[in-house]
Protein backbone atom coordinates (compact mmCIF):
# COMPACT_ATOMS: atom_id res chain seq x y z
CA UNK A 1 0.00 0.00 0.00
CA UNK A 2 1.40 3.39 -0.93
CA UNK A 3 1.63 6.22 1.56
CA UNK A 4 -0.72 9.17 1.15
CA UNK A 5 1.00 12.51 0.69
CA UNK A 6 -1.13 15.12 2.40
CA UNK A 7 -1.15 18.71 1.22
CA UNK A 8 0.53 21.17 3.56
CA UNK A 9 -1.50 23.95 5.15
CA UNK A 10 0.30 26.42 2.88
CA UNK A 11 -0.67 24.43 -0.23
CA UNK A 12 -4.29 24.25 0.94
CA UNK A 13 -4.28 27.96 1.69
CA UNK A 14 -2.70 28.98 -1.64
CA UNK A 15 -5.11 26.88 -3.71
CA UNK A 16 -8.07 28.23 -1.72
CA UNK A 17 -6.92 31.84 -2.18
CA UNK A 18 -6.48 31.31 -5.91
CA UNK A 19 -9.94 29.73 -6.13
CA UNK A 20 -11.71 32.46 -4.16
CA UNK A 21 -10.01 35.49 -5.68
CA UNK A 22 -10.32 34.21 -9.25
CA UNK A 23 -13.97 33.16 -8.75
CA UNK A 24 -14.80 36.55 -7.17
CA UNK A 25 -18.31 35.53 -6.16
CA UNK A 26 -20.04 33.22 -3.76
CA UNK A 27 -21.08 29.81 -5.05
CA UNK A 28 -24.66 29.23 -3.97
CA UNK A 29 -27.31 26.58 -4.40
CA UNK A 30 -30.74 27.28 -5.86
CA UNK A 31 -32.15 27.56 -2.32
CA UNK A 32 -29.60 30.25 -1.46
CA UNK A 33 -27.28 28.17 0.72
CA UNK A 34 -23.55 28.12 0.15
CA UNK A 35 -22.30 25.22 -1.96
CA UNK A 36 -19.28 22.98 -2.31
CA UNK A 37 -20.23 22.94 -5.99
CA UNK A 38 -22.73 25.19 -7.67
CA UNK A 39 -23.53 26.87 -10.98
CA UNK A 40 -21.39 29.89 -10.00
CA UNK A 41 -18.50 27.91 -8.52
CA UNK A 42 -18.28 26.86 -4.93
CA UNK A 43 -16.48 27.23 -1.65
CA UNK A 44 -12.71 26.78 -1.38
CA UNK A 45 -13.13 23.36 0.24
CA UNK A 46 -15.27 22.27 -2.71
CA UNK A 47 -12.48 23.24 -5.11
CA UNK A 48 -10.47 20.27 -3.80
CA UNK A 49 -13.25 17.77 -4.50
CA UNK A 50 -12.87 15.98 -7.81
CA UNK A 51 -15.99 15.75 -9.97
CA UNK A 52 -15.91 11.95 -9.69
CA UNK A 53 -15.86 12.21 -5.86
CA UNK A 54 -18.64 14.79 -5.57
CA UNK A 55 -21.95 13.69 -4.04
CA UNK A 56 -24.94 15.97 -3.52
CA UNK A 57 -25.20 14.55 0.03
CA UNK A 58 -22.13 16.68 0.89
CA UNK A 59 -24.11 19.89 0.47
CA UNK A 60 -25.22 21.22 3.83
CA UNK A 61 -22.45 19.37 5.70
CA UNK A 62 -20.04 21.94 7.16
CA UNK A 63 -16.36 21.01 7.41
CA UNK A 64 -16.58 21.47 11.17
CA UNK A 65 -18.05 17.94 11.19
CA UNK A 66 -14.84 16.36 9.87
CA UNK A 67 -13.29 13.87 12.31
CA UNK A 68 -10.30 16.13 13.09
CA UNK A 69 -12.54 18.79 14.62
CA UNK A 70 -13.68 16.59 17.47
CA UNK A 71 -17.28 17.75 16.96
CA UNK A 72 -19.98 15.12 16.62
CA UNK A 73 -22.49 15.51 13.80
CA UNK A 74 -26.20 14.72 13.60
CA UNK A 75 -26.79 11.12 12.47
CA UNK A 76 -28.89 12.18 9.48
CA UNK A 77 -25.68 13.63 8.01
CA UNK A 78 -23.75 10.34 8.13
CA UNK A 79 -23.87 9.83 4.35
CA UNK A 80 -22.78 13.39 3.58
CA UNK A 81 -19.99 13.36 6.16
CA UNK A 82 -18.69 10.01 4.86
CA UNK A 83 -18.74 11.27 1.25
CA UNK A 84 -16.99 14.52 2.21
CA UNK A 85 -14.32 12.66 4.21
CA UNK A 86 -13.63 10.26 1.34
CA UNK A 87 -13.43 13.07 -1.24
CA UNK A 88 -11.07 15.21 0.86
CA UNK A 89 -8.81 12.27 1.69
CA UNK A 90 -8.71 11.45 -2.02
CA UNK A 91 -7.69 15.08 -2.64
CA UNK A 92 -4.77 14.74 -0.20
CA UNK A 93 -6.26 16.62 2.75
CA UNK A 94 -5.65 15.19 6.20
CA UNK A 95 -9.12 15.28 7.72
CA UNK A 96 -7.80 13.86 11.01
CA UNK A 97 -5.43 16.77 11.71
CA UNK A 98 -7.05 19.37 14.00
CA UNK A 99 -5.03 22.27 12.60
CA UNK A 100 -5.85 21.39 8.99
CA UNK A 101 -9.56 21.03 9.78
CA UNK A 102 -9.52 24.37 11.66
CA UNK A 103 -7.93 26.00 8.59
CA UNK A 104 -10.60 24.49 6.33
CA UNK A 105 -13.31 25.83 8.66
CA UNK A 106 -11.83 29.34 8.43
CA UNK A 107 -11.59 29.14 4.63
CA UNK A 108 -15.17 27.88 4.34
CA UNK A 109 -16.33 30.75 6.58
CA UNK A 110 -14.62 33.34 4.36
CA UNK A 111 -16.73 32.09 1.45
CA UNK A 112 -19.97 31.47 3.32
CA UNK A 113 -20.14 34.41 5.73
CA UNK A 114 -18.18 37.40 4.44
CA UNK A 115 -18.82 39.67 1.48
CA UNK A 116 -16.56 39.30 -1.53
CA UNK A 117 -15.00 42.73 -0.89
CA UNK A 118 -13.83 41.44 2.54
CA UNK A 119 -12.23 38.22 1.31
CA UNK A 120 -8.65 39.43 0.77
CA UNK A 121 -8.47 41.03 4.24
CA UNK A 122 -9.96 37.92 5.88
CA UNK A 123 -7.54 35.68 4.02
CA UNK A 124 -4.60 37.80 5.15
CA UNK A 125 -5.87 37.51 8.72
CA UNK A 126 -6.04 33.70 8.38
CA UNK A 127 -2.49 33.68 6.99
CA UNK A 128 -1.25 35.57 10.04
CA UNK A 129 -3.20 33.34 12.45
CA UNK A 130 -1.77 30.12 10.96
CA UNK A 131 1.72 31.42 10.24
CA UNK A 132 1.24 31.08 6.48
CA UNK A 133 2.63 33.26 3.73
CA UNK A 134 0.14 35.87 2.53
CA UNK A 135 2.24 36.94 -0.45
CA UNK A 136 0.11 34.80 -2.73
CA UNK A 137 -2.97 36.83 -1.77
CA UNK A 138 -1.33 40.04 -2.87
CA UNK A 139 -0.18 38.56 -6.20
CA UNK A 140 -3.61 37.05 -6.95
CA UNK A 141 -5.32 40.28 -5.86
CA UNK A 142 -3.28 42.15 -8.48
CA UNK A 143 -4.21 39.60 -11.18
CA UNK A 144 -7.89 39.55 -10.17
CA UNK A 145 -8.86 42.92 -8.65
CA UNK A 146 -12.07 42.84 -6.60
CA UNK A 147 -15.33 43.98 -8.17
CA UNK A 148 -16.27 47.56 -7.54
CA UNK A 149 -19.81 46.45 -6.71
CA UNK A 150 -20.93 43.54 -4.55
CA UNK A 151 -21.89 40.45 -6.57
CA UNK A 152 -25.28 39.82 -4.95
CA UNK A 153 -27.74 41.55 -2.67
CA UNK A 154 -26.53 39.75 0.45
CA UNK A 155 -23.03 41.08 -0.19
CA UNK A 156 -24.17 44.70 -0.29
CA UNK A 157 -23.37 46.69 2.89
CA UNK A 158 -26.58 48.65 2.34
CA UNK A 159 -28.65 45.46 2.14
CA UNK A 160 -26.89 44.06 5.20
CA UNK A 161 -27.65 47.13 7.33
CA UNK A 162 -31.28 47.15 6.19
CA UNK A 163 -31.61 43.61 7.52
CA UNK A 164 -30.45 44.63 11.02
CA UNK A 165 -32.98 45.77 13.62
CA UNK A 166 -32.78 49.56 14.14
CA UNK A 167 -31.04 49.28 17.52
CA UNK A 168 -28.16 47.35 15.95
CA UNK A 169 -27.46 49.71 13.07
CA UNK A 170 -23.83 50.91 12.95
CA UNK A 171 -23.30 54.50 13.99
Biotite code that builds the C-alpha atoms (Angstrom):
import biotite.structure as struc

atoms = struc.array([
    struc.Atom([0.000, 0.000, 0.000], chain_id="A", res_id=1, res_name="UNK", atom_name="CA", element="C"),
    struc.Atom([1.403, 3.387, -0.932], chain_id="A", res_id=2, res_name="UNK", atom_name="CA", element="C"),
    struc.Atom([1.628, 6.219, 1.555], chain_id="A", res_id=3, res_name="UNK", atom_name="CA", element="C"),
    struc.Atom([-0.718, 9.166, 1.153], chain_id="A", res_id=4, res_name="UNK", atom_name="CA", element="C"),
    struc.Atom([1.001, 12.514, 0.691], chain_id="A", res_id=5, res_name="UNK", atom_name="CA", element="C"),
    struc.Atom([-1.127, 15.120, 2.395], chain_id="A", res_id=6, res_name="UNK", atom_name="CA", element="C"),
    struc.Atom([-1.155, 18.714, 1.222], chain_id="A", res_id=7, res_name="UNK", atom_name="CA", element="C"),
    struc.Atom([0.528, 21.170, 3.560], chain_id="A", res_id=8, res_name="UNK", atom_name="CA", element="C"),
    struc.Atom([-1.503, 23.947, 5.153], chain_id="A", res_id=9, res_name="UNK", atom_name="CA", element="C"),
    struc.Atom([0.303, 26.417, 2.877], chain_id="A", res_id=10, res_name="UNK", atom_name="CA", element="C"),
    struc.Atom([-0.670, 24.430, -0.229], chain_id="A", res_id=11, res_name="UNK", atom_name="CA", element="C"),
    struc.Atom([-4.290, 24.251, 0.940], chain_id="A", res_id=12, res_name="UNK", atom_name="CA", element="C"),
    struc.Atom([-4.284, 27.963, 1.692], chain_id="A", res_id=13, res_name="UNK", atom_name="CA", element="C"),
    struc.Atom([-2.703, 28.984, -1.639], chain_id="A", res_id=14, res_name="UNK", atom_name="CA", element="C"),
    struc.Atom([-5.110, 26.875, -3.708], chain_id="A", res_id=15, res_name="UNK", atom_name="CA", element="C"),
    struc.Atom([-8.068, 28.228, -1.725], chain_id="A", res_id=16, res_name="UNK", atom_name="CA", element="C"),
    struc.Atom([-6.925, 31.836, -2.178], chain_id="A", res_id=17, res_name="UNK", atom_name="CA", element="C"),
    struc.Atom([-6.482, 31.307, -5.909], chain_id="A", res_id=18, res_name="UNK", atom_name="CA", element="C"),
    struc.Atom([-9.937, 29.730, -6.128], chain_id="A", res_id=19, res_name="UNK", atom_name="CA", element="C"),
    struc.Atom([-11.710, 32.464, -4.161], chain_id="A", res_id=20, res_name="UNK", atom_name="CA", element="C"),
    struc.Atom([-10.006, 35.491, -5.678], chain_id="A", res_id=21, res_name="UNK", atom_name="CA", element="C"),
    struc.Atom([-10.316, 34.211, -9.250], chain_id="A", res_id=22, res_name="UNK", atom_name="CA", element="C"),
    struc.Atom([-13.968, 33.162, -8.754], chain_id="A", res_id=23, res_name="UNK", atom_name="CA", element="C"),
    struc.Atom([-14.801, 36.554, -7.174], chain_id="A", res_id=24, res_name="UNK", atom_name="CA", element="C"),
    struc.Atom([-18.307, 35.530, -6.164], chain_id="A", res_id=25, res_name="UNK", atom_name="CA", element="C"),
    struc.Atom([-20.036, 33.220, -3.757], chain_id="A", res_id=26, res_name="UNK", atom_name="CA", element="C"),
    struc.Atom([-21.085, 29.810, -5.052], chain_id="A", res_id=27, res_name="UNK", atom_name="CA", element="C"),
    struc.Atom([-24.662, 29.230, -3.969], chain_id="A", res_id=28, res_name="UNK", atom_name="CA", element="C"),
    struc.Atom([-27.307, 26.575, -4.396], chain_id="A", res_id=29, res_name="UNK", atom_name="CA", element="C"),
    struc.Atom([-30.740, 27.277, -5.856], chain_id="A", res_id=30, res_name="UNK", atom_name="CA", element="C"),
    struc.Atom([-32.154, 27.563, -2.323], chain_id="A", res_id=31, res_name="UNK", atom_name="CA", element="C"),
    struc.Atom([-29.598, 30.250, -1.464], chain_id="A", res_id=32, res_name="UNK", atom_name="CA", element="C"),
    struc.Atom([-27.279, 28.171, 0.719], chain_id="A", res_id=33, res_name="UNK", atom_name="CA", element="C"),
    struc.Atom([-23.547, 28.121, 0.147], chain_id="A", res_id=34, res_name="UNK", atom_name="CA", element="C"),
    struc.Atom([-22.302, 25.221, -1.957], chain_id="A", res_id=35, res_name="UNK", atom_name="CA", element="C"),
    struc.Atom([-19.276, 22.978, -2.310], chain_id="A", res_id=36, res_name="UNK", atom_name="CA", element="C"),
    struc.Atom([-20.231, 22.935, -5.995], chain_id="A", res_id=37, res_name="UNK", atom_name="CA", element="C"),
    struc.Atom([-22.730, 25.194, -7.674], chain_id="A", res_id=38, res_name="UNK", atom_name="CA", element="C"),
    struc.Atom([-23.531, 26.869, -10.984], chain_id="A", res_id=39, res_name="UNK", atom_name="CA", element="C"),
    struc.Atom([-21.387, 29.886, -9.998], chain_id="A", res_id=40, res_name="UNK", atom_name="CA", element="C"),
    struc.Atom([-18.500, 27.908, -8.522], chain_id="A", res_id=41, res_name="UNK", atom_name="CA", element="C"),
    struc.Atom([-18.280, 26.864, -4.926], chain_id="A", res_id=42, res_name="UNK", atom_name="CA", element="C"),
    struc.Atom([-16.485, 27.235, -1.652], chain_id="A", res_id=43, res_name="UNK", atom_name="CA", element="C"),
    struc.Atom([-12.710, 26.782, -1.384], chain_id="A", res_id=44, res_name="UNK", atom_name="CA", element="C"),
    struc.Atom([-13.130, 23.359, 0.238], chain_id="A", res_id=45, res_name="UNK", atom_name="CA", element="C"),
    struc.Atom([-15.272, 22.273, -2.715], chain_id="A", res_id=46, res_name="UNK", atom_name="CA", element="C"),
    struc.Atom([-12.479, 23.241, -5.112], chain_id="A", res_id=47, res_name="UNK", atom_name="CA", element="C"),
    struc.Atom([-10.466, 20.273, -3.800], chain_id="A", res_id=48, res_name="UNK", atom_name="CA", element="C"),
    struc.Atom([-13.246, 17.770, -4.501], chain_id="A", res_id=49, res_name="UNK", atom_name="CA", element="C"),
    struc.Atom([-12.868, 15.983, -7.813], chain_id="A", res_id=50, res_name="UNK", atom_name="CA", element="C"),
    struc.Atom([-15.988, 15.749, -9.971], chain_id="A", res_id=51, res_name="UNK", atom_name="CA", element="C"),
    struc.Atom([-15.909, 11.948, -9.689], chain_id="A", res_id=52, res_name="UNK", atom_name="CA", element="C"),
    struc.Atom([-15.863, 12.206, -5.858], chain_id="A", res_id=53, res_name="UNK", atom_name="CA", element="C"),
    struc.Atom([-18.638, 14.789, -5.569], chain_id="A", res_id=54, res_name="UNK", atom_name="CA", element="C"),
    struc.Atom([-21.949, 13.694, -4.037], chain_id="A", res_id=55, res_name="UNK", atom_name="CA", element="C"),
    struc.Atom([-24.936, 15.969, -3.517], chain_id="A", res_id=56, res_name="UNK", atom_name="CA", element="C"),
    struc.Atom([-25.203, 14.551, 0.029], chain_id="A", res_id=57, res_name="UNK", atom_name="CA", element="C"),
    struc.Atom([-22.133, 16.684, 0.891], chain_id="A", res_id=58, res_name="UNK", atom_name="CA", element="C"),
    struc.Atom([-24.111, 19.890, 0.474], chain_id="A", res_id=59, res_name="UNK", atom_name="CA", element="C"),
    struc.Atom([-25.216, 21.219, 3.826], chain_id="A", res_id=60, res_name="UNK", atom_name="CA", element="C"),
    struc.Atom([-22.452, 19.365, 5.697], chain_id="A", res_id=61, res_name="UNK", atom_name="CA", element="C"),
    struc.Atom([-20.036, 21.936, 7.157], chain_id="A", res_id=62, res_name="UNK", atom_name="CA", element="C"),
    struc.Atom([-16.357, 21.009, 7.408], chain_id="A", res_id=63, res_name="UNK", atom_name="CA", element="C"),
    struc.Atom([-16.580, 21.469, 11.171], chain_id="A", res_id=64, res_name="UNK", atom_name="CA", element="C"),
    struc.Atom([-18.047, 17.941, 11.188], chain_id="A", res_id=65, res_name="UNK", atom_name="CA", element="C"),
    struc.Atom([-14.839, 16.358, 9.871], chain_id="A", res_id=66, res_name="UNK", atom_name="CA", element="C"),
    struc.Atom([-13.286, 13.873, 12.313], chain_id="A", res_id=67, res_name="UNK", atom_name="CA", element="C"),
    struc.Atom([-10.305, 16.135, 13.087], chain_id="A", res_id=68, res_name="UNK", atom_name="CA", element="C"),
    struc.Atom([-12.537, 18.792, 14.620], chain_id="A", res_id=69, res_name="UNK", atom_name="CA", element="C"),
    struc.Atom([-13.684, 16.592, 17.474], chain_id="A", res_id=70, res_name="UNK", atom_name="CA", element="C"),
    struc.Atom([-17.280, 17.752, 16.964], chain_id="A", res_id=71, res_name="UNK", atom_name="CA", element="C"),
    struc.Atom([-19.979, 15.120, 16.621], chain_id="A", res_id=72, res_name="UNK", atom_name="CA", element="C"),
    struc.Atom([-22.493, 15.512, 13.800], chain_id="A", res_id=73, res_name="UNK", atom_name="CA", element="C"),
    struc.Atom([-26.198, 14.721, 13.603], chain_id="A", res_id=74, res_name="UNK", atom_name="CA", element="C"),
    struc.Atom([-26.794, 11.116, 12.472], chain_id="A", res_id=75, res_name="UNK", atom_name="CA", element="C"),
    struc.Atom([-28.894, 12.177, 9.483], chain_id="A", res_id=76, res_name="UNK", atom_name="CA", element="C"),
    struc.Atom([-25.676, 13.633, 8.009], chain_id="A", res_id=77, res_name="UNK", atom_name="CA", element="C"),
    struc.Atom([-23.751, 10.340, 8.126], chain_id="A", res_id=78, res_name="UNK", atom_name="CA", element="C"),
    struc.Atom([-23.865, 9.831, 4.353], chain_id="A", res_id=79, res_name="UNK", atom_name="CA", element="C"),
    struc.Atom([-22.780, 13.385, 3.583], chain_id="A", res_id=80, res_name="UNK", atom_name="CA", element="C"),
    struc.Atom([-19.989, 13.362, 6.162], chain_id="A", res_id=81, res_name="UNK", atom_name="CA", element="C"),
    struc.Atom([-18.693, 10.012, 4.857], chain_id="A", res_id=82, res_name="UNK", atom_name="CA", element="C"),
    struc.Atom([-18.737, 11.265, 1.249], chain_id="A", res_id=83, res_name="UNK", atom_name="CA", element="C"),
    struc.Atom([-16.994, 14.519, 2.211], chain_id="A", res_id=84, res_name="UNK", atom_name="CA", element="C"),
    struc.Atom([-14.322, 12.660, 4.205], chain_id="A", res_id=85, res_name="UNK", atom_name="CA", element="C"),
    struc.Atom([-13.628, 10.258, 1.340], chain_id="A", res_id=86, res_name="UNK", atom_name="CA", element="C"),
    struc.Atom([-13.428, 13.068, -1.240], chain_id="A", res_id=87, res_name="UNK", atom_name="CA", element="C"),
    struc.Atom([-11.070, 15.214, 0.857], chain_id="A", res_id=88, res_name="UNK", atom_name="CA", element="C"),
    struc.Atom([-8.806, 12.270, 1.695], chain_id="A", res_id=89, res_name="UNK", atom_name="CA", element="C"),
    struc.Atom([-8.714, 11.447, -2.021], chain_id="A", res_id=90, res_name="UNK", atom_name="CA", element="C"),
    struc.Atom([-7.688, 15.084, -2.643], chain_id="A", res_id=91, res_name="UNK", atom_name="CA", element="C"),
    struc.Atom([-4.773, 14.743, -0.203], chain_id="A", res_id=92, res_name="UNK", atom_name="CA", element="C"),
    struc.Atom([-6.262, 16.615, 2.747], chain_id="A", res_id=93, res_name="UNK", atom_name="CA", element="C"),
    struc.Atom([-5.646, 15.190, 6.203], chain_id="A", res_id=94, res_name="UNK", atom_name="CA", element="C"),
    struc.Atom([-9.125, 15.285, 7.719], chain_id="A", res_id=95, res_name="UNK", atom_name="CA", element="C"),
    struc.Atom([-7.803, 13.858, 11.011], chain_id="A", res_id=96, res_name="UNK", atom_name="CA", element="C"),
    struc.Atom([-5.431, 16.766, 11.710], chain_id="A", res_id=97, res_name="UNK", atom_name="CA", element="C"),
    struc.Atom([-7.052, 19.369, 14.001], chain_id="A", res_id=98, res_name="UNK", atom_name="CA", element="C"),
    struc.Atom([-5.028, 22.271, 12.596], chain_id="A", res_id=99, res_name="UNK", atom_name="CA", element="C"),
    struc.Atom([-5.853, 21.392, 8.988], chain_id="A", res_id=100, res_name="UNK", atom_name="CA", element="C"),
    struc.Atom([-9.563, 21.033, 9.779], chain_id="A", res_id=101, res_name="UNK", atom_name="CA", element="C"),
    struc.Atom([-9.523, 24.369, 11.655], chain_id="A", res_id=102, res_name="UNK", atom_name="CA", element="C"),
    struc.Atom([-7.928, 26.001, 8.585], chain_id="A", res_id=103, res_name="UNK", atom_name="CA", element="C"),
    struc.Atom([-10.602, 24.493, 6.325], chain_id="A", res_id=104, res_name="UNK", atom_name="CA", element="C"),
    struc.Atom([-13.307, 25.829, 8.664], chain_id="A", res_id=105, res_name="UNK", atom_name="CA", element="C"),
    struc.Atom([-11.828, 29.342, 8.433], chain_id="A", res_id=106, res_name="UNK", atom_name="CA", element="C"),
    struc.Atom([-11.594, 29.142, 4.634], chain_id="A", res_id=107, res_name="UNK", atom_name="CA", element="C"),
    struc.Atom([-15.172, 27.882, 4.344], chain_id="A", res_id=108, res_name="UNK", atom_name="CA", element="C"),
    struc.Atom([-16.328, 30.750, 6.582], chain_id="A", res_id=109, res_name="UNK", atom_name="CA", element="C"),
    struc.Atom([-14.625, 33.341, 4.356], chain_id="A", res_id=110, res_name="UNK", atom_name="CA", element="C"),
    struc.Atom([-16.729, 32.093, 1.449], chain_id="A", res_id=111, res_name="UNK", atom_name="CA", element="C"),
    struc.Atom([-19.970, 31.472, 3.325], chain_id="A", res_id=112, res_name="UNK", atom_name="CA", element="C"),
    struc.Atom([-20.141, 34.413, 5.730], chain_id="A", res_id=113, res_name="UNK", atom_name="CA", element="C"),
    struc.Atom([-18.180, 37.402, 4.436], chain_id="A", res_id=114, res_name="UNK", atom_name="CA", element="C"),
    struc.Atom([-18.820, 39.672, 1.484], chain_id="A", res_id=115, res_name="UNK", atom_name="CA", element="C"),
    struc.Atom([-16.562, 39.302, -1.533], chain_id="A", res_id=116, res_name="UNK", atom_name="CA", element="C"),
    struc.Atom([-14.999, 42.734, -0.891], chain_id="A", res_id=117, res_name="UNK", atom_name="CA", element="C"),
    struc.Atom([-13.833, 41.442, 2.537], chain_id="A", res_id=118, res_name="UNK", atom_name="CA", element="C"),
    struc.Atom([-12.229, 38.219, 1.312], chain_id="A", res_id=119, res_name="UNK", atom_name="CA", element="C"),
    struc.Atom([-8.653, 39.433, 0.775], chain_id="A", res_id=120, res_name="UNK", atom_name="CA", element="C"),
    struc.Atom([-8.471, 41.026, 4.239], chain_id="A", res_id=121, res_name="UNK", atom_name="CA", element="C"),
    struc.Atom([-9.958, 37.923, 5.881], chain_id="A", res_id=122, res_name="UNK", atom_name="CA", element="C"),
    struc.Atom([-7.537, 35.677, 4.023], chain_id="A", res_id=123, res_name="UNK", atom_name="CA", element="C"),
    struc.Atom([-4.597, 37.804, 5.152], chain_id="A", res_id=124, res_name="UNK", atom_name="CA", element="C"),
    struc.Atom([-5.872, 37.508, 8.716], chain_id="A", res_id=125, res_name="UNK", atom_name="CA", element="C"),
    struc.Atom([-6.036, 33.705, 8.382], chain_id="A", res_id=126, res_name="UNK", atom_name="CA", element="C"),
    struc.Atom([-2.489, 33.678, 6.988], chain_id="A", res_id=127, res_name="UNK", atom_name="CA", element="C"),
    struc.Atom([-1.247, 35.570, 10.043], chain_id="A", res_id=128, res_name="UNK", atom_name="CA", element="C"),
    struc.Atom([-3.197, 33.345, 12.448], chain_id="A", res_id=129, res_name="UNK", atom_name="CA", element="C"),
    struc.Atom([-1.773, 30.124, 10.960], chain_id="A", res_id=130, res_name="UNK", atom_name="CA", element="C"),
    struc.Atom([1.722, 31.424, 10.243], chain_id="A", res_id=131, res_name="UNK", atom_name="CA", element="C"),
    struc.Atom([1.241, 31.085, 6.483], chain_id="A", res_id=132, res_name="UNK", atom_name="CA", element="C"),
    struc.Atom([2.627, 33.261, 3.728], chain_id="A", res_id=133, res_name="UNK", atom_name="CA", element="C"),
    struc.Atom([0.143, 35.867, 2.530], chain_id="A", res_id=134, res_name="UNK", atom_name="CA", element="C"),
    struc.Atom([2.244, 36.938, -0.453], chain_id="A", res_id=135, res_name="UNK", atom_name="CA", element="C"),
    struc.Atom([0.109, 34.796, -2.730], chain_id="A", res_id=136, res_name="UNK", atom_name="CA", element="C"),
    struc.Atom([-2.973, 36.828, -1.775], chain_id="A", res_id=137, res_name="UNK", atom_name="CA", element="C"),
    struc.Atom([-1.327, 40.043, -2.870], chain_id="A", res_id=138, res_name="UNK", atom_name="CA", element="C"),
    struc.Atom([-0.182, 38.562, -6.204], chain_id="A", res_id=139, res_name="UNK", atom_name="CA", element="C"),
    struc.Atom([-3.607, 37.048, -6.948], chain_id="A", res_id=140, res_name="UNK", atom_name="CA", element="C"),
    struc.Atom([-5.317, 40.276, -5.857], chain_id="A", res_id=141, res_name="UNK", atom_name="CA", element="C"),
    struc.Atom([-3.275, 42.148, -8.480], chain_id="A", res_id=142, res_name="UNK", atom_name="CA", element="C"),
    struc.Atom([-4.214, 39.605, -11.182], chain_id="A", res_id=143, res_name="UNK", atom_name="CA", element="C"),
    struc.Atom([-7.892, 39.551, -10.168], chain_id="A", res_id=144, res_name="UNK", atom_name="CA", element="C"),
    struc.Atom([-8.863, 42.916, -8.651], chain_id="A", res_id=145, res_name="UNK", atom_name="CA", element="C"),
    struc.Atom([-12.069, 42.836, -6.596], chain_id="A", res_id=146, res_name="UNK", atom_name="CA", element="C"),
    struc.Atom([-15.334, 43.976, -8.173], chain_id="A", res_id=147, res_name="UNK", atom_name="CA", element="C"),
    struc.Atom([-16.269, 47.559, -7.540], chain_id="A", res_id=148, res_name="UNK", atom_name="CA", element="C"),
    struc.Atom([-19.810, 46.451, -6.707], chain_id="A", res_id=149, res_name="UNK", atom_name="CA", element="C"),
    struc.Atom([-20.927, 43.538, -4.553], chain_id="A", res_id=150, res_name="UNK", atom_name="CA", element="C"),
    struc.Atom([-21.890, 40.450, -6.566], chain_id="A", res_id=151, res_name="UNK", atom_name="CA", element="C"),
    struc.Atom([-25.279, 39.824, -4.955], chain_id="A", res_id=152, res_name="UNK", atom_name="CA", element="C"),
    struc.Atom([-27.743, 41.555, -2.667], chain_id="A", res_id=153, res_name="UNK", atom_name="CA", element="C"),
    struc.Atom([-26.531, 39.749, 0.450], chain_id="A", res_id=154, res_name="UNK", atom_name="CA", element="C"),
    struc.Atom([-23.025, 41.085, -0.191], chain_id="A", res_id=155, res_name="UNK", atom_name="CA", element="C"),
    struc.Atom([-24.171, 44.700, -0.286], chain_id="A", res_id=156, res_name="UNK", atom_name="CA", element="C"),
    struc.Atom([-23.369, 46.686, 2.895], chain_id="A", res_id=157, res_name="UNK", atom_name="CA", element="C"),
    struc.Atom([-26.577, 48.647, 2.343], chain_id="A", res_id=158, res_name="UNK", atom_name="CA", element="C"),
    struc.Atom([-28.648, 45.461, 2.136], chain_id="A", res_id=159, res_name="UNK", atom_name="CA", element="C"),
    struc.Atom([-26.889, 44.064, 5.204], chain_id="A", res_id=160, res_name="UNK", atom_name="CA", element="C"),
    struc.Atom([-27.645, 47.130, 7.334], chain_id="A", res_id=161, res_name="UNK", atom_name="CA", element="C"),
    struc.Atom([-31.284, 47.148, 6.186], chain_id="A", res_id=162, res_name="UNK", atom_name="CA", element="C"),
    struc.Atom([-31.607, 43.608, 7.524], chain_id="A", res_id=163, res_name="UNK", atom_name="CA", element="C"),
    struc.Atom([-30.449, 44.628, 11.020], chain_id="A", res_id=164, res_name="UNK", atom_name="CA", element="C"),
    struc.Atom([-32.977, 45.770, 13.619], chain_id="A", res_id=165, res_name="UNK", atom_name="CA", element="C"),
    struc.Atom([-32.778, 49.558, 14.140], chain_id="A", res_id=166, res_name="UNK", atom_name="CA", element="C"),
    struc.Atom([-31.045, 49.283, 17.521], chain_id="A", res_id=167, res_name="UNK", atom_name="CA", element="C"),
    struc.Atom([-28.162, 47.351, 15.952], chain_id="A", res_id=168, res_name="UNK", atom_name="CA", element="C"),
    struc.Atom([-27.455, 49.706, 13.068], chain_id="A", res_id=169, res_name="UNK", atom_name="CA", element="C"),
    struc.Atom([-23.827, 50.909, 12.948], chain_id="A", res_id=170, res_name="UNK", atom_name="CA", element="C"),
    struc.Atom([-23.295, 54.505, 13.987], chain_id="A", res_id=171, res_name="UNK", atom_name="CA", element="C"),
])
